Structures are given as C-alpha cells and as structure tokens.
C-alpha cells in the first residue's frame, strides 16, 4: 500500500506527454500531425483514464485504511533555507483528483466531436491536457510553493482556453479580463505565502497548521499580521473561484468553447479556490475574523450570483452566474465550519453543472444551422423554445441537471444543498434566510432557462431550407464570422485554406475523414444537405451527457447518512474521517431522521415554489394566460400595477446589467487609472521634463547672448569690467549709508 502511495506523483504527469507530443508534432512535422489530428483524442482520453483509475484506487485504499500519506523529497537545501517538493494524499486530494479526471474524460470525449470542424482542434487538445496536468498537480501539492507554481499554470491554461478563438475580439478581451482579475488574487496569494513563511519558517501544511495554532493560542505572534496573511491567502481563492468582488471575469469567460466552460467552470479551475480554502481551513479556523469573512463573502456571492442570473439571455452566462452562486454556497459552508457539507456540494455540483454546460453545447450545436455561427444568436435563449421534439435526449439530460441544481430529490444537489441550508440556519438565522431565499431564486432562474429553451414553440423566424441549399456546417465560422445561409463548398474550403494556423505558417485543409464525420453529423436525423429543423447531437456528444446523468442521479447517495445499528452507509463521512480527525474539523453529521425530513420538506417547498413561479412567467401556461389577458387581471391597472412594473423594471435592469458592478469598476478603476496615468504623464512631460528642458534652453540663450559680447577687443572687456565694478560699488555704498 505504501509503495502505491509513494508513486502517486505520477498522477499529475500522465496527461502531460500528450501536450508535449502535439506541440512538438505541430512544430516539427505539422503536415503529418494535422493529417492524423483526429487520432490525438484517443491518447488524451487514455492517459487521463489511467490517472482516473489510479486516483480511484488511492481513494478506495483511503476509505479502507483511514490515513493520510505524504511523500517528500528535497529540492534545495542550505543553512537557512530548505525547500521540499512532494505529494500529499488525503481525502481532499482524492476527491478533487476523481472530479478532475472523470469530468475531464467526459469533456475530452465530447470535444472530439464538438471541435471536429475547428482548425484549432490539435491546439485545443494540447491546452486541455496541459490544463488537466496543472490541476492534478495543484491538488496533489504538499506545500504552498508547489501550490503556487501549479496555481499559475492553471491560470495560464485558462487564459489560453478562454481566448482560444483569439481572432474574435470579444474572446481576446474576455481572456485578458480573466487574466488581469486573477492576477489581483494571485498577488495576494503570494504575499500571504511569504508572510506565513516569515512567521513559521516553513511552507509545509502540517508545519504551518501546528506552528500558527501554537503561536495564536500562546499570543506568540501579532494577531493583526497573521490575520492579514490569512486574508491575502483567501484573496487568491476569491479571484480563482469567482467570489464577490472579483467575480467579474466569470461571465465573460463564456466566450471560450463550450467544453471549456464545462471543464473550467464545473469541477476544475473555479474549484481551485474552494480547494485552497478547504486545504487551509485548519489554519483559518484559529482566526475567527477570517472565518467570518469567508462566510460573509460566501453568502454575498450566493445572493448576488442568483440575482444576476434572473434576466440573462445567454444560456452559458446564465449557467456561469449559477456556478458563481453555487460556489458561494460552498464557501459559506466552509466559513461556518461545515467541512463535510462543503465538499459534498462540491462533488454534486461539479457533475450536475458539467452536465448542464455540455447540454448547453448540444443546444447551441442544434441552433447554429438555423441562426448561423454567431454566439449572440445561437446562445440566446430568447431565440429558442420548442426544442423538445427536436433534441429529446439533450432535453431529458438538461432537465435532470436543472432539477438537480433546483434541489429536487432524489437528484444529487438536493442532498448537499439541504445540508448547507440546515447548517446555515444553525449558524445564523440571517445566513439561513438568505441561503433559503437564494435556493428559491435558483429554482426560478434554472427552470426559467429550461422553459425558455425547450418549452412552447421555436420563437426565431427562419426560412425552411430546400434540398437545393447546401449545409453551412462545413464553415469554421466559430472563429468570428457568421455562416451564410447557403454555402458553396469549394469556396468555403478555399476560405478555410486562407486561415492562418497558430503553430505553423502552412495552411491546412480538413481531411476526408473530418468531412465524412461532419456529413454524418448533418445526416443523423435529416436529409444529407438539408437543415429544416434543429437536430440532435452526434452519439459522441450524447454519450458524456448520459454518463453525467448517472452521476447526477446517484452521486448524492455517497453522502446520505443512513445509520442502521452497527452498519453506516455514509460513505462520504467515512471517506473524510482522516481529515476531520487529524485537522479537528467538524463533519456535522446528523442521524436524526425527523430533523432531516423537516428540513427537507422546507427546502423542497422553496424549490417547488420557485419552479411554480417560473412556469407561470415563462412556461406554456404564461402564453395561454397572456392570450386570454388573465395575467393583467391578477393586478388591476392603477398605482399598484405601476409600482409592480417599476419593481420588475428595477430587478430586470439590475440583473441584465450585472448589478452595475462592471460599470462601477470601469468608471472607478479602469477610467480612474487612465486619468491618473494621463495626469502623471502630463506632470512628467510638462513639469519634470519642462524644468529639465527649461534649464537647458536657458543655458543655450545665455550662452548665445554671451557669445555676442565677446568681440576680441581688450578695450571692450575693460569697459564691461569697470561697468560691473561701478554697479557693485554703487549698490554696496547705497546699502551701507
């Protein structure tokens, strides 16, 4: 067993060879590498699958053995400084490893078809494999320096993936926004690491926890300084996990390909901040101010994310704000010390949100032949509707993911969210009220998204394509251009050849295998060259959805506390036992079935109320009532109706304009920094440079004037000399007498 743990360091590096091979292939033999580009998905999935098996084996051994393993080797040693690298295997590491590998495998399989038409297919898989390597390295790190290294690699990969379609200006702007916003948190993280090393003289987690704990209890360290260091560490998690006020990058990050949205914003990158707080929770629990701050930021993010999702039209941005809100629930649970509930919701939310993001990609895929390859149209829920009969499998999977996020039993998120709501009420009634109210909002906006997408009739006006019109599916218009209604295939392939490759100056033409798969995709439900209606996705895109549905249905069972005598089926509590015992964390187990049922009835009632309100305003019932003019009869015209319209307008504008937070940041920070830069530039150019240049110009004119006084005649020099002496004598005598 120890031998297996000793070589667990191989887990992060298993996906890395794929990145190296693709990179070297594109640099050295680009033509051959591109000709077999569809083969590169297989080693990507294979290597990550091996990492998943390895992670699962370690998790099983942990559950059975109940211990934490750490293996270190020296990196550099001198008299005053020692740095060791290694890997730490504990329940948190194993949970994160399984999440990263399982969701990553589904995303890779899904991407093989989703990105098959894209010219950057190989670059996409190279980035994905390197991102998986960075995330696995992050979660297995044994000290803060090692975490920081992989932390920055994750940030770099997210920058590359969000801006994958870099020729599209909005995508380039989005990746820059994400990069700059995360740099703020990363700078705070670096300051916190350096501050803690100054206090403890170590980067290792066990040393940090023990030394800081002893110093705080014995008043051996300045409480303000250690609180400030902990705050800086938490700032890094706030930026990475899109918590208020550094959440502004998350909705713009949806400009990346949809598989990236599923990978980054479900179980991996945004979960890195949650992982950091969970890893450092034994340090934070001895600093009450930081725990209060974590819970406060969490509850603000919960409510803010839910309100900003209420009026979004872009399906992916709606899911992005949902992710922000759900991560706020996890952060709230960590802040109130509910370690078990936080990790439980991290697991259930990861699979449900990955299912929803991949489902949204399938929906976007079905809309593109109708509205063109424009994200403003293909992702706009206002243009959708009535997709149930066209994409039945996607609709079922999306519905299950939606109901899971809404908190409907027996789906996964019900069990974890119900536990967080219960712990919030026990910790603070105010937190309980906000968390419960947000649960209702979650059910409302999630079911709103489902109804706008699948209910009713297709709202966009489009022309039925005749069999003489060619499919626009061969276009690579995802690079920023909208596909035409009818496409000449030869002209389109010529356009593809004129596009610039990222790794090579050579142009690339899609091979016959890719054309055949695209043609197969277009004929899955319809005629060979006709797109009369939206269409269901290919099998390779549906397979990950079906697998994630199984996780959404059954993964919640690992945290159900079912105690029957000496037999306990609570697998999650048993899994977390090593961490909760070693770090003295509260697992908040409860075996009172009466309290559970009482809390469950309350949370389910809130969820169903949100579903009911959403069905009234956005479902088929709403259309019928509107046609019969019965909606207006609920509130008669008059002051009450005017007040109601004003409230609705305020809520809609607040949500649609992202709470005006982006506008505030733009005017205060962006424009303020620009004005400050302009002022500094003016001061530097006209004051600093002006003085320097003025002295130089004055010296020039004085020199020029003196030059004309020197004529070379001694009599003139004597005259000037006697004149100056006379003047000085006159002044001297005047002041003396």
C-alpha positions in Angstrom: 0.0 0.0 0.0 2.8 2.4 0.9 4.5 1.5 -2.3 1.4 2.6 -4.2 1.2 5.9 -2.4 4.9 6.6 -2.9 4.4 6.7 -6.7 1.2 8.7 -6.7 3.3 11.6 -8.0 2.8 10.1 -11.5 -0.9 11.1 -11.5 -0.4 14.8 -12.5 2.1 14.0 -15.2 0.1 11.3 -17.0 -1.7 13.8 -19.4 1.4 15.9 -19.9 3.1 13.7 -22.7 0.1 14.3 -24.9 0.7 18.1 -24.7 4.4 17.6 -25.5 3.8 15.3 -28.4 1.2 17.5 -30.0 3.3 20.6 -29.5 6.5 19.0 -30.9 4.5 17.5 -33.8 3.0 20.8 -34.8 6.4 22.5 -34.6 8.5 19.8 -36.4 6.1 17.8 -38.6 2.9 20.0 -38.9 1.6 18.4 -42.0 1.8 14.8 -40.8 0.5 15.8 -37.3 -2.5 17.5 -38.8 -3.3 14.7 -41.2 -3.9 12.4 -38.2 -5.3 15.0 -35.9 -8.5 13.0 -35.0 -6.2 10.3 -33.6 -4.9 12.6 -30.8 -8.1 12.5 -28.9 -7.5 8.8 -28.1 -4.2 9.2 -26.2 -5.7 12.2 -24.4 -8.6 10.2 -23.1 -6.4 7.1 -22.4 -3.8 8.9 -20.3 -6.5 10.8 -18.3 -8.4 7.5 -17.8 -5.2 5.9 -16.3 -5.0 8.8 -13.9 -8.6 8.3 -13.0 -8.1 4.6 -12.3 -5.0 5.5 -10.2 -7.0 8.1 -8.3 -9.9 5.7 -7.7 -7.5 3.1 -6.3 -6.0 5.5 -3.9 -9.5 6.6 -2.8 -10.6 3.1 -2.1 -7.4 2.4 -0.1 -8.0 5.6 1.9 -11.6 4.7 2.7 -10.5 1.3 3.9 -7.3 2.4 5.6 -8.3 5.8 7.1 -4.9 7.5 7.0 -3.1 10.5 5.3 0.1 9.9 3.3 2.7 12.5 2.4 5.9 11.8 0.5 8.6 14.5 0.2 12.0 14.8 -1.5 14.5 17.7 -1.1 14.6 20.3 -3.9 17.2 22.7 -2.4 18.9 22.8 1.0 21.3 25.3 2.6 22.0 26.5 6.1 19.0 28.8 6.4 16.5 27.6 3.7 15.1 24.3 2.8 12.5 23.6 0.1 10.9 20.2 -0.4 8.6 19.0 -3.1 6.3 16.0 -2.9 2.7 14.9 -2.9 0.0 14.8 -0.2 -2.7 12.1 -0.4 -5.7 12.8 1.8 -9.5 12.7 1.3 -9.5 16.3 -0.2 -6.8 15.3 -2.7 -8.6 12.1 -3.7 -12.0 13.8 -4.1 -10.5 16.6 -6.3 -8.5 14.1 -8.4 -11.6 12.0 -9.1 -13.6 15.1 -10.0 -10.9 16.4 -12.4 -10.3 13.1 -14.1 -13.9 12.0 -14.5 -15.2 15.4 -15.7 -12.1 15.8 -17.8 -12.6 12.5 -19.6 -16.2 13.4 -20.5 -15.1 16.8 -21.8 -12.4 15.2 -23.9 -14.8 12.7 -25.5 -17.4 15.5 -26.0 -14.8 17.8 -27.6 -13.7 15.2 -30.1 -17.0 15.9 -32.0 -17.7 19.4 -30.8 -14.4 20.7 -32.1 -14.1 18.4 -35.1 -14.8 21.2 -37.6 -12.4 23.7 -35.9 -9.0 24.4 -37.4 -7.5 24.7 -33.9 -8.5 21.1 -33.0 -5.0 20.0 -32.1 -4.2 23.2 -30.2 -7.4 22.7 -28.2 -6.4 19.2 -27.1 -2.9 20.3 -26.2 -4.3 23.0 -24.0 -6.8 20.6 -22.4 -4.1 18.0 -21.5 -1.8 20.7 -20.0 -4.7 22.1 -18.0 -5.5 18.7 -16.6 -1.9 18.2 -15.7 -1.8 21.6 -13.9 -5.0 20.9 -11.9 -3.9 17.5 -10.8 -0.5 18.9 -9.8 -2.3 21.6 -7.8 -4.5 19.2 -5.8 -1.7 16.8 -5.0 0.8 19.5 -3.9 2.3 19.1 -0.4 3.2 22.8 0.3 2.3 26.3 -0.6 5.1 27.0 -3.0 4.2 23.9 -5.0 0.6 25.0 -5.0 1.5 28.5 -6.2 3.5 27.1 -9.2 0.6 24.9 -10.4 -1.8 27.7 -9.5 -0.1 30.0 -12.0 0.0 27.2 -14.6 -3.8 26.8 -14.2 -4.2 30.5 -14.7 -2.1 30.4 -17.8 -4.1 27.5 -19.3 -7.4 29.2 -18.5 -6.2 32.3 -20.3 -5.3 30.3 -23.4 -8.6 28.3 -23.3 -10.9 31.3 -22.7 -9.2 33.1 -25.6 -9.0 30.0 -27.8 -10.8 31.9 -30.6 -8.4 34.8 -30.3 -9.3 36.3 -33.7 -12.7 37.2 -32.2 -12.1 40.5 -30.4 -14.6 39.7 -27.6 -12.9 36.4 -26.8 -9.5 38.2 -26.7 -10.9 40.8 -24.3 -12.5 38.1 -22.1 -9.3 36.2 -21.6 -7.4 39.4 -20.8 -10.1 40.3 -18.3 -9.9 36.9 -16.6 -6.1 37.1 -16.6 -5.9 40.6 -15.0 -8.6 39.9 -12.4 -6.9 36.7 -11.3 -3.6 38.5 -11.1 -5.0 40.6 -8.3 -5.9 37.5 -6.3 -2.6 35.8 -7.2 -0.6 38.7 -5.9 -2.5 38.5 -2.6 -1.8 34.7 -2.5 1.9 35.3 -3.0 2.0 37.9 -0.2 0.2 35.5 2.1 2.6 32.7 1.4 5.6 34.9 2.0 4.1 36.3 5.2 3.4 32.8 6.6 6.9 31.7 5.8 8.2 34.7 7.7 6.2 33.7 10.7 6.7 29.9 10.6 9.8 29.3 8.5 8.1 26.6 6.6 5.8 26.1 3.5 4.6 22.6 4.6 0.9 22.4 5.6 1.4 20.3 8.7 4.1 22.7 10.0 2.0 25.7 9.1 -1.0 24.5 10.9 0.8 23.4 14.1 3.1 26.4 14.4 0.4 29.0 13.7 -2.0 27.2 16.0 0.5 27.3 18.9 1.5 30.9 18.2 -2.0 32.1 18.1 -3.1 30.3 21.3 0.1 31.4 23.2 0.0 35.0 21.8 3.4 34.4 20.3 2.6 36.4 17.1 1.0 39.7 16.2 -2.7 38.8 15.6 -3.1 41.6 13.1 -0.2 40.4 11.0 -1.3 36.7 10.9 -4.9 37.8 10.1 -3.5 39.9 7.2 -1.5 37.0 5.9 -4.6 34.7 6.0 -6.6 37.4 4.3 -4.1 37.6 1.4 -4.3 33.8 1.1 -8.1 34.0 0.9 -7.9 36.7 -1.7 -6.3 34.2 -4.1 -9.3 31.9 -3.6 -11.8 34.7 -4.1 -10.4 35.5 -7.5 -10.0 32.0 -8.7 -13.5 30.8 -7.6 -15.2 34.0 -8.8 -16.4 35.2 -5.5 -17.5 38.8 -4.9 -16.0 41.3 -5.6 -13.6 39.5 -8.1 -16.3 37.6 -9.9 -16.5 39.9 -12.9 -14.3 37.6 -15.2 -16.6 34.6 -15.0 -19.5 35.5 -17.3 -17.1 36.9 -19.9 -15.1 33.6 -19.8 -18.1 32.0 -21.6 -16.5 33.3 -24.9 -14.4 30.2 -24.9 -15.7 26.9 -26.5 -18.5 25.3 -24.5 -16.4 22.2 -23.5 -14.0 24.7 -21.8 -17.0 26.2 -19.9 -17.8 22.7 -18.7 -14.3 21.9 -17.7 -13.2 25.2 -16.2 -16.4 26.3 -14.6 -17.7 23.0 -13.2 -15.2 20.9 -11.4 -11.7 22.3 -12.1 -10.5 25.9 -12.3 -13.2 27.6 -10.3 -13.0 24.7 -7.8 -9.3 25.5 -7.2 -10.2 28.4 -4.9 -12.6 26.2 -3.0 -9.8 23.6 -2.8 -7.4 26.2 -1.4 -9.8 27.3 1.3 -10.6 23.7 2.2 -6.9 22.8 2.3 -6.0 25.8 4.6 -9.2 25.6 6.7 -7.2 24.2 9.7 -5.2 27.5 9.5 -8.3 29.7 9.1 -10.3 28.2 12.0 -7.9 29.6 14.6 -8.5 33.1 13.1 -12.2 34.0 13.8 -12.1 37.2 11.7 -11.1 35.2 8.6 -13.8 32.6 9.1 -16.4 35.3 9.5 -15.1 36.9 6.3 -15.2 33.7 4.4 -18.8 33.1 5.4 -19.8 36.7 4.6 -18.2 36.6 1.2 -19.9 33.3 0.6 -23.4 34.5 1.5 -23.0 37.7 -0.6 -21.9 35.7 -3.6 -24.8 33.2 -3.1 -27.3 36.0 -3.3 -25.5 38.2 -5.9 -25.0 35.3 -8.4 -28.6 34.3 -8.2 -30.0 37.8 -8.7 -27.6 38.4 -11.7 -28.9 35.2 -13.3 -32.5 36.2 -13.3 -32.6 38.1 -16.5 -29.7 36.8 -18.5 -30.4 35.8 -22.1 -27.2 34.0 -22.9 -27.6 30.4 -21.8 -23.9 30.0 -20.9 -23.8 33.2 -18.9 -26.9 32.1 -17.1 -25.0 28.9 -16.1 -21.9 31.0 -15.2 -23.8 33.0 -12.7 -25.4 29.8 -11.4 -21.8 28.5 -10.9 -20.9 31.6 -9.0 -23.9 31.3 -6.7 -23.3 27.6 -6.0 -19.7 28.2 -5.3 -20.9 30.8 -2.8 -22.8 28.1 -1.1 -19.7 26.0 -0.8 -17.7 29.0 0.5 -20.4 29.7 3.0 -20.3 26.2 4.3 -16.5 26.4 4.7 -16.9 29.7 6.5 -19.3 28.3 9.1 -17.1 25.3 9.6 -19.3 22.8 7.8 -16.4 20.9 6.0 -18.3 17.8 5.1 -21.3 19.7 3.6 -18.9 21.9 1.5 -17.1 19.0 0.0 -20.4 17.1 -0.6 -21.8 20.1 -2.5 -18.6 20.4 -4.4 -19.0 16.9 -5.7 -22.6 17.0 -6.6 -22.5 20.4 -8.1 -19.5 19.5 -10.3 -21.3 16.7 -12.1 -24.6 18.5 -12.4 -23.0 21.7 -13.8 -20.8 19.7 -16.2 -24.0 18.0 -17.5 -25.7 21.4 -17.9 -22.7 23.0 -19.7 -22.3 20.1 -22.1 -26.1 20.1 -22.6 -26.0 23.8 -23.5 -23.3 23.0 -26.0 -25.6 20.4 -27.6 -28.4 23.0 -27.7 -26.0 25.6 -29.3 -25.0 23.0 -31.8 -28.6 22.4 -32.8 -29.4 26.1 -33.2 -26.3 27.1 -35.3 -27.7 25.7 -38.7 -30.7 28.0 -38.2 -29.3 31.2 -36.8 -25.8 31.0 -38.1 -22.5 30.6 -36.3 -22.9 33.7 -34.1 -22.8 33.3 -30.3 -25.1 36.3 -29.9 -27.8 34.2 -31.7 -27.0 30.6 -31.1 -26.7 31.1 -27.3 -29.6 33.5 -26.9 -32.5 31.7 -25.1 -35.0 34.3 -26.4 -34.5 32.9 -29.9 -35.0 29.3 -28.7 -38.1 27.5 -27.5 -39.8 24.3 -28.6 -36.7 22.3 -28.9 -38.2 19.3 -27.0 -39.3 17.4 -30.1 -36.0 18.1 -32.0 -33.4 17.3 -29.3 -35.2 14.8 -27.0 -32.1 13.2 -25.4 -30.5 16.6 -24.7 -33.8 17.8 -23.3 -34.1 14.9 -20.8 -30.5 15.2 -19.6 -30.8 19.0 -19.3 -34.0 18.7 -17.3 -32.4 16.3 -14.9 -29.4 18.7 -14.4 -31.7 21.6 -13.9 -33.8 19.8 -11.3 -30.7 18.7 -9.5 -29.5 22.4 -9.3 -33.0 23.3 -8.1 -32.7 20.9 -5.2 -35.4 18.4 -6.2 -34.9 14.9 -4.6 -33.5 12.3 -5.2 -31.1 14.1 -7.5 -27.6 14.8 -6.3 -27.6 18.5 -5.4 -30.7 18.1 -3.2 -28.8 16.2 -0.5 -25.8 18.5 -0.3 -27.7 21.8 -0.6 -30.2 20.7 2.0 -27.3 20.0 4.4 -25.8 23.5 3.8 -29.2 25.2 4.3 -29.6 23.3 7.6 -26.1 24.3 8.8 -26.7 27.9 7.8 -29.8 28.1 9.9 -28.0 26.6 12.9 -25.1 29.1 12.5 -27.1 32.3 11.9 -30.8 32.9 11.1 -29.7 35.7 8.8 -27.5 33.4 6.8 -30.3 30.8 6.8 -32.8 33.3 5.4 -30.5 34.4 2.6 -29.4 30.9 1.7 -33.0 29.7 1.7 -34.3 32.6 -0.3 -31.5 32.1 -2.8 -32.5 28.4 -3.1 -35.9 29.6 -4.3 -34.2 32.1 -6.8 -32.1 29.2 -8.0 -35.1 27.1 -8.8 -36.7 30.1 -10.5 -33.9 31.1 -12.9 -32.8 27.5 -13.6 -36.3 26.4 -14.6 -36.7 29.7 -16.5 -33.7 28.7 -18.5 -35.2 25.3 -19.2 -38.6 26.7 -20.2 -37.1 29.4 -22.5 -35.1 26.7 -24.2 -37.4 23.8 -24.6 -41.0 24.8 -23.9 -43.5 26.3 -26.3 -42.6 26.9 -29.9 -39.5 27.9 -31.7 -39.6 31.7 -31.4 -37.0 32.6 -34.1 -38.3 33.3 -37.5 -36.4 31.3 -40.1 -36.9 30.0 -43.6 -37.2 26.3 -44.4 -34.1 25.3 -46.3 -34.9 23.4 -49.5 -32.9 20.4 -50.7 -31.0 22.6 -53.2 -29.3 24.6 -50.5 -26.1 23.4 -49.1 -25.4 23.0 -45.4 -23.4 25.7 -43.7 -22.0 23.1 -41.3 -18.6 23.0 -43.1 -17.9 26.5 -42.0 -15.2 27.4 -39.5 -17.2 30.5 -38.6 -16.7 29.9 -34.9 -13.5 32.0 -35.4 -15.7 35.1 -35.6 -17.7 35.2 -38.8 -21.3 34.2 -39.3 -22.0 31.4 -41.7 -24.0 32.3 -44.8 -27.4 30.8 -45.5 -26.2 28.9 -48.5 -22.6 27.9 -48.8 -20.6 27.0 -51.9 -18.5 24.1 -50.7 -15.5 24.7 -52.9 -15.5 28.4 -52.0 -15.8 27.6 -48.3 -12.9 25.1 -48.4 -10.9 27.8 -50.1 -11.7 30.2 -47.3 -10.6 27.6 -44.8 -7.3 27.3 -46.5 -6.7 31.1 -46.2 -6.9 31.0 -42.4 -3.7 31.3 -40.5 -2.6 28.3 -38.4 -1.5 29.1 -34.9 1.6 26.8 -34.9 2.7 26.9 -38.5 2.7 29.3 -41.5 1.4 26.4 -43.6 -2.3 26.4 -44.4 -4.3 23.3 -43.6 -7.2 21.7 -45.4 -9.6 19.5 -43.5 -9.1 15.9 -44.5 -11.7 13.5 -45.9 -12.2 11.8 -42.5 -13.3 15.0 -40.9 -15.6 15.8 -43.9 -17.2 12.4 -43.7 -17.8 12.8 -39.9 -19.3 16.3 -40.5 -21.5 14.9 -43.2 -22.6 12.1 -40.9 -23.4 14.5 -38.2 -25.6 16.6 -40.6 -27.5 13.5 -41.8 -28.1 12.0 -38.3 -31.7 12.9 -38.3 -32.3 14.8 -41.6 -31.5 14.7 -45.3 -27.9 14.9 -46.5 -27.8 18.7 -47.3 -31.0 19.9 -45.5 -31.5 21.6 -42.2 -35.2 22.2 -41.9 -35.3 21.9 -38.2 -32.9 21.8 -35.2 -31.2 18.5 -34.9 -29.9 16.2 -32.1 -26.2 15.9 -31.4 -24.0 13.1 -32.5 -23.5 10.0 -30.3 -20.0 11.1 -29.2 -21.6 14.2 -27.8 -24.6 12.4 -26.2 -22.5 9.7 -24.5 -20.9 12.1 -22.0 -24.3 13.6 -21.2 -25.7 10.1 -20.4 -22.8 9.3 -18.2 -23.0 12.6 -16.3 -26.8 11.9 -15.9 -25.9 8.7 -14.0 -23.6 10.7 -11.7 -26.3 13.3 -11.2 -28.8 10.6 -10.3 -26.7 8.5 -7.9 -23.6 10.5 -6.7 -25.7 12.1 -3.9 -26.1 8.6 -2.3 -22.5 8.8 -1.0 -23.4 11.4 1.5 -26.8 10.2 2.7 -26.4 9.4 6.4 -28.3 6.1 6.8 -27.4 4.6 10.2 -28.7 1.2 11.0 -27.2 -0.2 14.1 -23.6 -1.1 13.5 -23.9 -0.5 9.8 -23.3 3.0 8.5 -23.8 3.7 4.8 -22.5 7.3 5.0 -19.6 6.7 2.6 -18.6 10.4 2.5 -18.2 10.7 6.2 -16.0 7.6 6.3 -14.0 9.0 3.4 -13.4 12.3 5.2 -12.6 10.7 8.6 -8.8 11.1 8.3 -9.0 14.8 7.6 -11.7 15.5 10.2 -9.8 13.7 12.9 -6.3 15.0 12.0 -7.3 18.6 11.5 -10.1 18.6 14.1 -12.7 19.7 11.6 -16.5 19.5 12.1 -18.1 17.0 9.8 -21.6 18.0 11.0 -23.1 14.5 10.8 -26.7 14.1 11.8 -28.7 10.9 12.3 -31.9 12.5 13.3 -34.3 11.5 10.6 -37.1 13.7 11.9 -34.9 16.8 11.6 -33.8 15.7 8.2 -37.4 15.3 6.9 -38.5 18.6 8.4 -35.6 20.4 6.7 -36.1 18.5 3.5 -39.8 19.4 3.3 -38.9 23.1 3.9 -36.2 23.2 1.2 -38.3 21.2 -1.3 -41.2 23.6 -0.8 -39.0 26.5 -1.6 -37.7 24.8 -4.7 -41.2 23.9 -5.9 -42.3 27.5 -5.3 -39.5 28.8 -7.5 -40.4 26.2 -10.2 -44.1 27.3 -10.0 -43.3 31.0 -10.4 -41.0 30.3 -13.3 -43.7 28.2 -15.0 -46.2 31.0 -14.6 -44.0 33.6 -16.1 -42.1 31.6 -18.8 -44.0 28.4 -19.4 -46.8 27.5 -21.8 -49.2 28.5 -19.0 -48.0 32.0 -19.3 -48.6 32.1 -23.0 -52.2 30.9 -22.5 -52.9 33.4 -19.8 -51.4 36.2 -21.8 -53.5 35.4 -24.8 -56.6 35.4 -22.6 -55.5 38.6 -20.9 -55.8 37.0 -17.5 -52.3 37.9 -16.3 -53.3 41.6 -16.1 -56.3 40.7 -14.1 -54.2 39.5 -11.2 -53.2 43.1 -10.5 -55.7 45.7 -11.7 -54.3 48.7 -13.5 -53.6 51.6 -11.2 -51.0 52.7 -8.7 -50.3 49.1 -7.6 -49.7 47.9 -11.2 -47.4 50.9 -11.9 -45.5 50.1 -8.7 -45.2 46.4 -9.7 -44.0 47.4 -13.2 -41.4 49.7 -11.6 -40.1 46.9 -9.3 -39.9 44.5 -12.2 -38.0 47.0 -14.2 -35.5 47.7 -11.4 -35.0 43.9 -10.9 -34.6 43.3 -14.6 -32.2 46.2 -15.2 -30.1 45.2 -12.1 -29.8 41.6 -13.3 -29.3 42.3 -17.0 -26.7 44.9 -16.4 -24.8 42.6 -14.0 -25.7 44.6 -10.9 -23.9 47.6 -12.4 -20.7 46.2 -10.9 -18.9 46.1 -14.2 -19.9 49.7 -14.9 -18.7 50.7 -11.5 -15.3 49.0 -12.0 -15.0 50.5 -15.4 -15.6 54.1 -14.2 -13.8 53.9 -10.9 -10.8 51.6 -11.7 -10.3 51.5 -15.4 -11.2 55.1 -16.2 -9.7 56.3 -12.9 -6.4 54.6 -13.6 -6.4 56.0 -17.1 -7.0 59.5 -15.8 -4.3 59.1 -13.2 -1.9 57.8 -15.9 -2.8 60.8 -18.1 -2.2 63.2 -15.1 1.2 61.5 -14.3 2.1 61.7 -18.0 1.2 65.5 -18.0 3.2 66.1 -14.9 6.2 64.1 -16.2 6.1 65.7 -19.6 5.3 69.3 -18.7 6.7 69.7 -15.2 9.7 67.3 -14.8 10.7 67.4 -18.4 9.8 71.1 -18.5 12.2 72.0 -15.7 15.0 70.0 -17.3 14.3 71.3 -20.7 13.9 74.8 -19.4 17.3 74.8 -17.7 18.8 73.5 -21.0 17.1 76.2 -23.1 18.0 79.0 -20.6 21.7 77.9 -20.7 21.5 78.0 -24.5 20.2 81.5 -24.7 22.6 82.8 -22.0 25.5 81.2 -24.0 24.2 82.8 -27.2 24.0 86.2 -25.5 27.4 86.0 -24.0 28.8 84.8 -27.4 27.9 88.1 -29.0 29.5 90.1 -26.1 32.9 88.6 -26.9 34.3 90.7 -29.8 38.0 90.1 -29.1 38.8 93.7 -28.2 40.6 94.4 -24.8 39.1 97.9 -24.5 35.6 96.4 -24.6 36.4 93.9 -21.9 37.9 96.7 -19.7 34.8 98.8 -20.2 32.4 96.0 -19.2 34.6 95.2 -16.2 34.7 98.7 -15.0 30.9 99.0 -15.5 30.2 95.9 -13.4 32.6 97.2 -10.7 30.9 100.5 -10.6 27.5 99.0 -10.3 28.5 96.7 -7.4 30.2 99.7 -5.6 27.1 101.8 -6.0 24.9 99.0 -4.6 27.4 98.4 -1.7 27.6 102.1 -0.8 23.8 102.6 -1.1 23.0 99.8 1.4 25.9 100.9 3.8 24.9 104.6 4.1 
